[in-house]
Amino acid sequence: MTITEVSKKYGLSADTLRYYERIGLIPPVHRNSSGNRDYTENDCKWVKFIKCLRSAGLSIEILIEYVDLFQKGSDTISARKELLFEQRKQIAEKINELQDTLKFLDKKIDGYEERMLKFEEELKISE
């Protein structure tokens, strides 16, 4: 696949794909005889994996650390798992915060019209 095809498929810019390759988040992509990147199925799996982890909120720094550990082999499984566990914990905390915010907004929305009508009536009276 060309970089344009991969870009469209995963919703990432070509610049982002090049950047991910340059910093080592995805392995070096094979080049065809013209020197253009030719993404394999395995390359695409890496792109999908990194995109997923970025969507989960992992920073570039954490991803670099994770990929570095991955490349060191199975001795790093527990360290990689700990990185993912910590990120999961942070996401769960964020979800709780968002749920609290949602409840607050729901409370504000409930009865909004009645409160606004009362407020508007009070404004009219004071004019």
N, CA, C and O of each residue as an XYZ file, in Angstrom:
508
protein
N       0.841     -1.186      0.000
C       0.000      0.000      0.000
C       0.887      1.251      0.000
O       1.968      1.271      0.589
N       0.408      2.263     -0.662
C       1.142      3.522     -0.665
C       0.848      4.291      0.623
O      -0.083      3.962      1.358
N       1.638      5.294      0.878
C       1.426      6.110      2.068
C       0.073      6.826      1.988
O      -0.574      7.038      3.013
N      -0.351      7.196      0.793
C      -1.652      7.845      0.610
C      -2.784      6.892      0.967
O      -3.748      7.285      1.623
N      -2.668      5.640      0.536
C      -3.698      4.642      0.846
C      -3.769      4.372      2.348
O      -4.855      4.290      2.923
N      -2.604      4.236      2.973
C      -2.558      3.979      4.411
C      -3.099      5.188      5.170
O      -3.813      5.044      6.162
N      -2.754      6.362      4.696
C      -3.237      7.600      5.304
C      -4.760      7.647      5.299
O      -5.378      7.956      6.317
N      -5.355      7.346      4.171
C      -6.819      7.346      4.047
C      -7.444      6.242      4.894
O      -8.444      6.465      5.577
N      -6.858      5.069      4.847
C      -7.418      3.916      5.562
C      -7.472      4.151      7.069
O      -8.441      3.762      7.722
N      -6.440      4.785      7.625
C      -6.351      4.944      9.077
C      -6.635      6.359      9.566
O      -6.583      6.630     10.765
N      -6.934      7.255      8.639
C      -7.270      8.614      9.038
C      -6.112      9.377      9.663
O      -6.301     10.198     10.561
N      -4.915      9.093      9.176
C      -3.716      9.786      9.647
C      -3.073     10.476      8.451
O      -3.113      9.962      7.333
N      -2.494     11.615      8.686
C      -1.839     12.300      7.571
C      -0.556     11.559      7.189
O       0.016     10.817      7.987
N      -0.130     11.776      5.967
C       1.136     11.185      5.505
C       2.287     11.688      6.371
O       3.218     10.941      6.672
N       2.219     12.957      6.770
C       3.256     13.512      7.645
C       3.305     12.771      8.978
O       4.385     12.497      9.501
N       2.140     12.451      9.522
C       2.096     11.704     10.790
C       2.707     10.329     10.613
O       3.472      9.876     11.465
N       2.383      9.663      9.524
C       2.952      8.335      9.265
C       4.470      8.407      9.149
O       5.179      7.561      9.695
N       4.965      9.406      8.445
C       6.416      9.575      8.318
C       7.051      9.851      9.683
O       8.110      9.318     10.014
N       6.378     10.691     10.460
C       6.865     11.021     11.805
C       6.919      9.774     12.683
O       7.918      9.532     13.361
N       5.848      8.984     12.672
C       5.825      7.758     13.471
C       6.967      6.828     13.078
O       7.580      6.189     13.933
N       7.245      6.757     11.794
C       8.351      5.919     11.324
C       9.684      6.511     11.773
O      10.561      5.785     12.243
N       9.836      7.821     11.631
C      11.098      8.484     11.978
C      11.447      8.324     13.457
O      12.617      8.159     13.800
N      10.435      8.372     14.342
C      10.715      8.266     15.783
C      10.658      6.824     16.283
O      10.851      6.563     17.470
N      10.393      5.895     15.374
C      10.464      4.487     15.735
C       9.183      3.876     16.274
O       9.217      2.779     16.831
N       8.047      4.561     16.123
C       6.787      3.967     16.579
C       6.315      2.865     15.648
O       5.645      1.925     16.076
N       6.661      2.982     14.388
C       6.422      1.888     13.454
C       7.775      1.542     12.831
O       8.618      2.417     12.630
N       7.969      0.278     12.534
C       9.254     -0.133     11.950
C       9.490      0.565     10.611
O       8.542      1.019      9.970
N      10.746      0.651     10.192
C      11.020      1.249      8.879
C      10.220      0.540      7.793
O      10.212     -0.688      7.702
N       9.555      1.336      6.980
C       8.697      0.800      5.924
C       9.550      0.543      4.678
O      10.364      1.374      4.278
N       9.340     -0.624      4.084
C      10.057     -1.005      2.856
C       9.787      0.025      1.763
O       8.689      0.573      1.666
N      10.782      0.273      0.962
C      10.653      1.193     -0.182
C      10.642      0.394     -1.471
O      11.380     -0.580     -1.617
N       9.800      0.813     -2.406
C       9.782      0.147     -3.713
C      10.943      0.643     -4.565
O      11.762      1.438     -4.103
N      11.014      0.178     -5.798
C      12.149      0.529     -6.663
C      12.211      2.026     -6.960
O      13.271      2.541     -7.317
N      11.098      2.720     -6.816
C      11.070      4.171     -7.023
C      11.427      4.941     -5.758
O      11.526      6.168     -5.780
N      11.618      4.223     -4.660
C      11.956      4.873     -3.406
C      10.763      5.286     -2.564
O      10.924      5.921     -1.522
N       9.556      4.928     -3.016
C       8.347      5.260     -2.268
C       8.041      4.180     -1.228
O       8.331      3.001     -1.433
N       7.462      4.598     -0.132
C       7.082      3.637      0.899
C       6.043      2.667      0.348
O       5.117      3.051     -0.367
N       6.229      1.396      0.705
C       5.327      0.340      0.271
C       4.926     -0.438      1.523
O       5.609     -1.379      1.927
N       3.804     -0.032      2.133
C       3.366     -0.604      3.403
C       2.872     -2.039      3.221
O       2.057     -2.329      2.346
N       3.386     -2.923      4.070
C       2.943     -4.313      4.082
C       1.784     -4.447      5.056
O       1.427     -3.497      5.752
N       1.208     -5.624      5.095
C       0.141     -5.899      6.055
C       0.661     -5.728      7.489
O      -0.042     -5.207      8.355
N       1.876     -6.166      7.720
C       2.468     -6.026      9.053
C       2.679     -4.553      9.417
O       2.431     -4.155     10.555
N       3.131     -3.750      8.464
C       3.278     -2.310      8.699
C       1.929     -1.700      9.084
O       1.842     -0.879      9.997
N       0.887     -2.113      8.374
C      -0.454     -1.594      8.651
C      -0.941     -2.010     10.038
O      -1.651     -1.256     10.703
N      -0.559     -3.207     10.469
C      -0.914     -3.635     11.832
C      -0.261     -2.719     12.857
O      -0.879     -2.369     13.862
N       0.974     -2.333     12.610
C       1.665     -1.405     13.505
C       0.972     -0.046     13.522
O       0.774      0.546     14.583
N       0.608      0.441     12.345
C      -0.077      1.736     12.257
C      -1.385      1.676     13.047
O      -1.691      2.576     13.830
N      -2.143      0.616     12.835
C      -3.421      0.458     13.544
C      -3.199      0.387     15.058
O      -3.936      1.005     15.827
N      -2.193     -0.360     15.476
C      -1.878     -0.520     16.893
C      -1.511      0.826     17.522
O      -2.031      1.184     18.579
N      -0.622      1.564     16.873
C      -0.185      2.856     17.405
C      -1.356      3.844     17.413
O      -1.519      4.600     18.370
N      -2.160      3.842     16.367
C      -3.323      4.741     16.326
C      -4.280      4.421     17.469
O      -4.798      5.329     18.119
N      -4.511      3.157     17.712
C      -5.394      2.733     18.794
C      -4.874      3.225     20.140
O      -5.635      3.764     20.944
N      -3.595      3.043     20.383
C      -3.023      3.471     21.653
C      -3.015      4.987     21.787
O      -3.206      5.512     22.884
N      -2.799      5.690     20.692
C      -2.884      7.159     20.736
C      -4.311      7.586     21.048
O      -4.533      8.513     21.826
N      -5.279      6.905     20.437
C      -6.689      7.219     20.702
C      -7.051      6.962     22.156
O      -7.939      7.610     22.710
N      -6.355      6.011     22.768
C      -6.595      5.694     24.177
C      -5.925      6.704     25.101
O      -6.067      6.632     26.322
N      -5.196      7.644     24.509
C      -4.593      8.703     25.307
C      -3.126      8.526     25.636
O      -2.561      9.341     26.365
N      -2.499      7.492     25.124
C      -1.071      7.318     25.396
C      -0.278      8.410     24.698
O      -0.509      8.706     23.526
N       0.641      8.994     25.412
C       1.479     10.044     24.845
C       2.517      9.417     23.910
O       2.777      8.215     23.955
N       3.086     10.249     23.083
C       4.159      9.792     22.184
C       5.300      9.213     23.016
O       5.868      8.181     22.661
N       5.635      9.876     24.122
C       6.735      9.420     24.972
C       6.470      8.016     25.520
O       7.360      7.166     25.520
N       5.230      7.779     25.990
C       4.868      6.457     26.514
C       4.913      5.429     25.389
O       5.376      4.307     25.589
N       4.437      5.807     24.218
C       4.465      4.876     23.085
C       5.893      4.526     22.685
O       6.191      3.371     22.379
N       6.767      5.515     22.687
C       8.170      5.239     22.368
C       8.739      4.254     23.383
O       9.437      3.308     23.018
N       8.438      4.480     24.648
C       8.902      3.564     25.697
C       8.328      2.166     25.489
O       9.045      1.172     25.607
N       7.036      2.092     25.180
C       6.385      0.800     24.961
C       7.029      0.049     23.795
O       7.361     -1.129     23.924
N       7.206      0.724     22.661
C       7.794      0.085     21.473
C       9.229     -0.346     21.758
O       9.659     -1.418     21.332
N       9.959      0.490     22.476
C      11.333      0.139     22.850
C      11.340     -1.141     23.692
O      12.148     -2.040     23.464
N      10.439     -1.208     24.657
C      10.340     -2.423     25.482
C       9.950     -3.625     24.626
O      10.505     -4.713     24.779
N       8.994     -3.421     23.727
C       8.550     -4.500     22.847
C       9.723     -5.055     22.048
O       9.866     -6.270     21.910
N      10.554     -4.176     21.528
C      11.681     -4.601     20.705
C      12.744     -5.342     21.514
O      13.565     -6.062     20.946
N      12.732     -5.171     22.820
C      13.681     -5.877     23.678
C      13.238     -7.301     23.982
O      14.000     -8.081     24.553
N      12.018     -7.643     23.606
C      11.583     -9.026     23.721
C      10.686     -9.334     24.903
O      10.224     -8.447     25.620
N      10.458    -10.626     25.078
C       9.474    -11.104     26.049
C       9.858    -10.848     27.504
O       9.002    -10.929     28.384
N      11.108    -10.546     27.770
C      11.508    -10.215     29.146
C      10.847     -8.925     29.628
O      10.832     -8.642     30.826
N      10.303     -8.147     28.700
C       9.707     -6.854     29.068
C       8.182     -6.897     29.142
O       7.537     -5.857     29.275
N       7.617     -8.072     29.059
C       6.154     -8.187     29.048
C       5.533     -7.522     30.267
O       4.567     -6.772     30.130
N       6.060     -7.778     31.439
C       5.453     -7.202     32.643
C       5.569     -5.676     32.645
O       4.647     -4.993     33.091
N       6.669     -5.137     32.163
C       6.835     -3.682     32.099
C       5.848     -3.073     31.097
O       5.269     -2.016     31.351
N       5.662     -3.744     29.965
C       4.703     -3.258     28.970
C       3.292     -3.314     29.518
O       2.499     -2.391     29.332
N       2.990     -4.404     30.194
C       1.661     -4.548     30.781
C       1.420     -3.452     31.821
O       0.316     -2.913     31.905
N       2.423     -3.125     32.597
C       2.297     -2.071     33.604
C       2.028     -0.713     32.953
O       1.216      0.065     33.453
N       2.704     -0.430     31.847
C       2.437      0.813     31.119
C       0.981      0.880     30.672
O       0.321      1.906     30.834
N       0.487     -0.218     30.112
C      -0.901     -0.254     29.650
C      -1.874     -0.164     30.825
O      -2.899      0.511     30.736
N      -1.550     -0.845     31.922
C      -2.399     -0.800     33.108
C      -2.506      0.629     33.631
O      -3.595      1.083     33.984
N      -1.398      1.327     33.681
C      -1.400      2.715     34.174
C      -2.242      3.604     33.262
O      -2.979      4.467     33.738
N      -2.132      3.394     31.963
C      -2.946      4.176     31.028
C      -4.421      3.854     31.187
O      -5.270      4.742     31.113
N      -4.726      2.579     31.406
C      -6.115      2.177     31.622
C      -6.677      2.865     32.857
O      -7.814      3.336     32.859
N      -5.873      2.915     33.896
C      -6.287      3.567     35.145
C      -6.591      5.048     34.886
O      -7.594      5.568     35.375
N      -5.745      5.714     34.133
C      -5.967      7.125     33.830
C      -7.232      7.340     32.993
O      -7.964      8.307     33.204
N      -7.482      6.439     32.048
C      -8.691      6.539     31.228
C      -9.933      6.333     32.097
O     -10.920      7.053     31.949
N      -9.887      5.357     32.997
C     -11.021      5.101     33.889
C     -11.314      6.327     34.757
O     -12.474      6.671     34.983
N     -10.255      6.983     35.241
C     -10.445      8.200     36.030
C     -11.080      9.305     35.184
O     -11.956     10.030     35.654
N     -10.636      9.425     33.946
C     -11.189     10.435     33.041
C     -12.657     10.142     32.755
O     -13.476     11.060     32.708
N     -12.993      8.875     32.563
C     -14.382      8.490     32.320
C     -15.241      8.880     33.522
O     -16.342      9.405     33.353
N     -14.751      8.630     34.720
C     -15.497      9.010     35.925
C     -15.718     10.515     35.978
O     -16.814     10.972     36.302
N     -14.687     11.282     35.664
C     -14.815     12.743     35.636
C     -15.857     13.171     34.607
O     -16.682     14.045     34.875
N     -15.815     12.552     33.428
C     -16.774     12.889     32.386
C     -18.193     12.498     32.784
O     -19.140     13.216     32.463
N     -18.355     11.373     33.477
C     -19.677     10.971     33.944
C     -20.217     11.971     34.958
O     -21.404     12.294     34.933
N     -19.360     12.465     35.854
C     -19.775     13.489     36.812
C     -20.190     14.767     36.082
O     -21.187     15.394     36.439
N     -19.428     15.147     35.065
C     -19.758     16.334     34.273
C     -21.086     16.140     33.555
O     -21.899     17.062     33.492
N     -21.308     14.955     33.018
C     -22.559     14.651     32.330
C     -23.742     14.752     33.289
O     -24.778     15.315     32.936
N     -23.597     14.213     34.493
C     -24.662     14.319     35.497
C     -24.956     15.774     35.828
O     -26.117     16.167     35.945
N     -23.910     16.571     35.978
C     -24.080     17.997     36.268
C     -24.857     18.685     35.149
O     -25.791     19.445     35.406
N     -24.460     18.410     33.895
C     -25.159     19.016     32.763
C     -26.603     18.548     32.681
O     -27.491     19.347     32.384
N     -26.853     17.281     32.937
C     -28.225     16.760     32.936
C     -29.071     17.496     33.970
O     -30.226     17.839     33.716
N     -28.487     17.729     35.123
C     -29.204     18.437     36.188
C     -29.515     19.874     35.747
O     -30.607     20.381     36.002
N     -28.560     20.517     35.094
C     -28.781     21.880     34.610
C     -29.855     21.914     33.518
O     -30.652     22.851     33.454
N     -29.871     20.902     32.672
C     -30.832     20.852     31.564
C     -32.242     20.585     32.085
O     -33.206     21.181     31.603
N     -32.366     19.685     33.073
C     -33.684     19.378     33.649
C     -34.290     20.645     34.222
O     -33.687     21.296     35.075
N     -35.462     20.992     33.763
C     -36.143     22.169     34.275
C     -35.570     23.484     33.785
O     -35.906     24.543     34.316
N     -34.716     23.432     32.788
C     -34.066     24.650     32.300
C     -35.098     25.674     31.818
O     -35.020     26.856     32.153
N     -36.066     25.198     31.027
C     -37.056     26.116     30.470
C     -37.815     26.846     31.580
O     -38.012     28.059     31.510
N     -38.245     26.092     32.615
C     -39.002     26.714     33.700
C     -38.170     27.777     34.414
O     -38.659     28.865     34.716
N     -36.919     27.449     34.676
C     -36.053     28.413     35.353
C     -35.802     29.639     34.483
O     -35.792     30.766     34.976
N     -35.599     29.414     33.184
C     -35.335     30.537     32.289
C     -36.585     31.407     32.132
O     -36.483     32.634     32.099
N     -37.755     30.786     32.037
C     -38.987     31.577     31.935
C     -39.161     32.448     33.165
O     -39.507     33.624     33.052
N     -38.922     31.877     34.341
C     -39.030     32.631     35.590
C     -38.033     33.792     35.580
O     -38.384     34.917     35.937
N     -36.806     33.523     35.176
C     -35.768     34.550     35.119
C     -36.158     35.652     34.135
O     -35.998     36.836     34.434
N     -36.662     35.270     32.976
C     -37.053     36.254     31.966
C     -38.230     37.101     32.440
O     -38.295     38.302     32.177
N     -39.160     36.452     33.146
C     -40.291     37.204     33.706
C     -39.813     38.229     34.722
O     -40.310     39.354     34.759
N     -38.848     37.839     35.547
C     -38.289     38.773     36.527
C     -37.577     39.930     35.837
O     -37.618     41.061     36.323
N     -36.927     39.656     34.711
C     -36.289     40.729     33.961
C     -37.310     41.705     33.404
O     -37.092     42.916     33.427
N     -38.424     41.186     32.904
C     -39.458     42.031     32.341
C     -40.070     42.938     33.395
O     -40.371     44.103     33.133
N     -40.252     42.385     34.600
C     -40.849     43.153     35.687
C     -39.941     44.298     36.093
O     -40.434     45.379     36.413
N     -38.654     44.101     36.091
C     -37.728     45.137     36.542
C     -37.484     46.199     35.487
O     -36.847     47.209     35.785
N     -37.954     46.015     34.294
C     -37.720     47.008     33.222
C     -38.573     48.218     33.390
O     -38.500     49.142     32.580
